[in-house]
Amino acid sequence: MILNVLRKIIHLLFVAFGTLVGVQFLFISGLPLIPRAVGLFSVITCYIGLRREYFPEFFAARELLAKLGISRKSGRSSGNDGHGPEGQH
């Protein structure tokens, strides 16, 4: 339990640091395109890491696509198609 709490604290520190650096790279007006792209990449990856660590069951894109009528398979086998231990004979 102590290691799990320590891991989450270290994760939050890295996410906070990455977000702050990324936002600074985005909003400094004199920087060329490449550092701004690195800043945008930093903010996006920090968001993805934060969401996957603390909100793993949140699927906003999947719900939005389902409302539009676009369904995506989960990638899991039902076991009846011959793949996996349940489908082997």
GROMACS elastic network, one bead per residue, 0.5 to 0.9 nm:
[ bonds ]
;  ai    aj funct       b0    kb
    1     4     6  0.50766   500
    1     5     6  0.63431   500
    1     6     6  0.85932   500
    2     5     6  0.52266   500
    2     6     6  0.61172   500
    2     7     6  0.85382   500
    3     7     6  0.59520   500
    3     8     6  0.85676   500
    4     7     6  0.50469   500
    4     8     6  0.62681   500
    4     9     6  0.86979   500
    5     8     6  0.51478   500
    5     9     6  0.62317   500
    5    10     6  0.86799   500
    6     9     6  0.51254   500
    6    10     6  0.61995   500
    6    11     6  0.84960   500
    7    10     6  0.52132   500
    7    11     6  0.60420   500
    7    12     6  0.86150   500
    8    12     6  0.60974   500
    8    13     6  0.85940   500
    8    53     6  0.84323   500
    9    12     6  0.51229   500
    9    13     6  0.62515   500
    9    14     6  0.87427   500
   10    13     6  0.50804   500
   10    14     6  0.62829   500
   10    15     6  0.86167   500
   11    14     6  0.52110   500
   11    15     6  0.61197   500
   11    16     6  0.85432   500
   11    49     6  0.87136   500
   11    50     6  0.82684   500
   11    53     6  0.87204   500
   12    15     6  0.50416   500
   12    16     6  0.59797   500
   12    17     6  0.84539   500
   12    50     6  0.78591   500
   13    16     6  0.51567   500
   13    17     6  0.60781   500
   13    18     6  0.85031   500
   14    17     6  0.50895   500
   14    18     6  0.59486   500
   14    19     6  0.84073   500
   14    46     6  0.83793   500
   15    18     6  0.51319   500
   15    19     6  0.59876   500
   15    20     6  0.85096   500
   15    43     6  0.87631   500
   15    45     6  0.87975   500
   15    46     6  0.53282   500
   15    47     6  0.79578   500
   15    49     6  0.76420   500
   15    50     6  0.70316   500
   16    19     6  0.51954   500
   16    20     6  0.61204   500
   16    21     6  0.86122   500
   16    46     6  0.80344   500
   17    20     6  0.52275   500
   17    21     6  0.61641   500
   17    22     6  0.84313   500
   18    21     6  0.52750   500
   18    22     6  0.59148   500
   18    23     6  0.84971   500
   18    39     6  0.86031   500
   18    42     6  0.59484   500
   18    43     6  0.68437   500
   18    45     6  0.86836   500
   18    46     6  0.65014   500
   19    22     6  0.50353   500
   19    23     6  0.60155   500
   19    24     6  0.84916   500
   19    39     6  0.82587   500
   19    42     6  0.64300   500
   19    43     6  0.50970   500
   19    44     6  0.85563   500
   19    45     6  0.88899   500
   19    46     6  0.62789   500
   19    47     6  0.82554   500
   20    23     6  0.52597   500
   20    24     6  0.61876   500
   20    25     6  0.86810   500
   20    43     6  0.82424   500
   21    24     6  0.51157   500
   21    25     6  0.62358   500
   21    26     6  0.86712   500
   21    39     6  0.69243   500
   21    42     6  0.78130   500
   21    43     6  0.84686   500
   22    25     6  0.51261   500
   22    26     6  0.62393   500
   22    27     6  0.88171   500
   22    35     6  0.89769   500
   22    36     6  0.79974   500
   22    38     6  0.71029   500
   22    40     6  0.61349   500
   22    41     6  0.75638   500
   22    42     6  0.51775   500
   22    43     6  0.54375   500
   22    44     6  0.89650   500
   23    27     6  0.62156   500
   23    28     6  0.86650   500
   23    36     6  0.89003   500
   23    39     6  0.61871   500
   23    40     6  0.74957   500
   23    42     6  0.83419   500
   23    43     6  0.69025   500
   24    27     6  0.53411   500
   24    28     6  0.61062   500
   24    36     6  0.89065   500
   24    39     6  0.73871   500
   25    28     6  0.57427   500
   25    29     6  0.87844   500
   25    31     6  0.74844   500
   25    35     6  0.62007   500
   25    36     6  0.53681   500
   25    37     6  0.83747   500
   25    38     6  0.75573   500
   25    40     6  0.79500   500
   26    29     6  0.80306   500
   26    31     6  0.83795   500
   26    35     6  0.77885   500
   26    37     6  0.77536   500
   26    38     6  0.84521   500
   26    39     6  0.54841   500
   26    40     6  0.65482   500
   27    30     6  0.89508   500
   27    31     6  0.86801   500
   27    36     6  0.80729   500
   28    31     6  0.60661   500
   28    36     6  0.84440   500
   29    32     6  0.84948   500
   31    34     6  0.81891   500
   31    35     6  0.65870   500
   31    36     6  0.68887   500
   32    35     6  0.62263   500
   32    36     6  0.67278   500
   33    36     6  0.51611   500
   33    37     6  0.61426   500
   33    38     6  0.87229   500
   34    37     6  0.50302   500
   34    38     6  0.62680   500
   34    39     6  0.86539   500
   35    39     6  0.61512   500
   35    40     6  0.86282   500
   36    40     6  0.61980   500
   36    41     6  0.85474   500
   37    40     6  0.50360   500
   37    41     6  0.60725   500
   37    42     6  0.84958   500
   38    41     6  0.50163   500
   38    42     6  0.60764   500
   38    43     6  0.87004   500
   39    43     6  0.62882   500
   39    44     6  0.86515   500
   40    43     6  0.52069   500
   40    44     6  0.61816   500
   40    45     6  0.86039   500
   41    44     6  0.51573   500
   41    45     6  0.60509   500
   41    46     6  0.84388   500
   42    45     6  0.53025   500
   42    46     6  0.60330   500
   42    47     6  0.85473   500
   43    46     6  0.51804   500
   43    47     6  0.61994   500
   43    48     6  0.87242   500
   44    47     6  0.51343   500
   44    48     6  0.62708   500
   44    49     6  0.86613   500
   45    48     6  0.50010   500
   45    49     6  0.60260   500
   45    50     6  0.84367   500
   46    49     6  0.50892   500
   46    50     6  0.59941   500
   46    51     6  0.84527   500
   47    50     6  0.51544   500
   47    51     6  0.60409   500
   47    52     6  0.85271   500
   48    51     6  0.51814   500
   48    52     6  0.60673   500
   48    53     6  0.85005   500
   49    52     6  0.52538   500
   49    53     6  0.60526   500
   49    54     6  0.85919   500
   50    53     6  0.52615   500
   50    54     6  0.61050   500
   50    55     6  0.76622   500
   51    54     6  0.55417   500
   51    56     6  0.64889   500
   51    58     6  0.78318   500
   52    55     6  0.55942   500
   52    57     6  0.82832   500
   52    58     6  0.84805   500
   53    56     6  0.63158   500
   54    57     6  0.89665   500
   55    58     6  0.56491   500
   56    59     6  0.81122   500
   58    61     6  0.89901   500
   59    62     6  0.53676   500
   59    63     6  0.63804   500
   59    64     6  0.87504   500
   60    63     6  0.52486   500
   60    64     6  0.61721   500
   60    65     6  0.86401   500
   61    64     6  0.50530   500
   61    65     6  0.60695   500
   61    66     6  0.84682   500
   62    65     6  0.51648   500
   62    66     6  0.60530   500
   62    67     6  0.86810   500
   62    70     6  0.86507   500
   62    71     6  0.77948   500
   62    72     6  0.76962   500
   63    66     6  0.50166   500
   63    67     6  0.63077   500
   63    68     6  0.87500   500
   64    67     6  0.52194   500
   64    68     6  0.65038   500
   64    69     6  0.88728   500
   64    70     6  0.87500   500
   65    69     6  0.62973   500
   65    70     6  0.51181   500
   65    71     6  0.66984   500
   65    72     6  0.84639   500
   66    70     6  0.52196   500
   66    71     6  0.56062   500
   66    72     6  0.83508   500
   67    70     6  0.74511   500
   68    71     6  0.87102   500
   72    75     6  0.86710   500
   73    76     6  0.78579   500
   74    77     6  0.86444   500
   76    79     6  0.87817   500
   77    80     6  0.76834   500
   77    81     6  0.72748   500
   77    83     6  0.69571   500
   77    84     6  0.75663   500
   78    81     6  0.68755   500
   78    83     6  0.85477   500
   78    84     6  0.89734   500
   78    86     6  0.87087   500
   78    87     6  0.88049   500
   79    82     6  0.66520   500
   79    83     6  0.62723   500
   79    84     6  0.62493   500
   79    85     6  0.74595   500
   79    86     6  0.50746   500
   79    87     6  0.51547   500
   79    88     6  0.87480   500
   80    83     6  0.74451   500
   80    84     6  0.88312   500
   80    86     6  0.69890   500
   80    87     6  0.53230   500
   80    88     6  0.89993   500
   81    84     6  0.85096   500
   81    86     6  0.89227   500
   81    87     6  0.61002   500
   82    85     6  0.83684   500
   82    86     6  0.75864   500
   82    88     6  0.56695   500
   82    89     6  0.82075   500
   83    86     6  0.74130   500
   83    87     6  0.53041   500
   83    88     6  0.66672   500
   84    87     6  0.56004   500
   84    88     6  0.64967   500
   85    88     6  0.54280   500
   85    89     6  0.85706   500
   86    89     6  0.82989   500
